[in-house]
């Protein structure tokens, strides 16, 4: 029994260097993967918030609100969700019995850019949400 325990201990001591090298090689991949998962979660949540702001703007526009009312509704929704409104563009179009609101938000406004250090960046990209609602006078 004592021989088996000693043999296992000796074997583990020989593997310590290999375990260290394996950890050094795999830890950057693990860190990038975890940060990427976090970043994708932020992007999905931000996209949902932009879609909600477009929906609220379309709701205001469908009740015959002015374009400034629509812009204020969109900006209020974005600010409540923690998204800065710099560079946000809101487009309103009426077609027959419906109204369409399109909201463009730069991704830098929606979430932090954690993966820039690793060569992946969201700068220059936008989130676009379009909602069409019938007119409700």
Buried (B, 14 or more C-beta within 10 A) or exposed (E): EEEEEEEEEEEEEEEEEEEEEEEEEEEEEEEBEEBBEBBEEBBEBBBEBBBBBBBBBBBBBBEEBEBEBBBBBBBBBBEEBEBBBEEBEBBBEEEEEBBBBBBBBBBBBBBEBBBEEEEEBBEEEBBEBBBBBEEEE
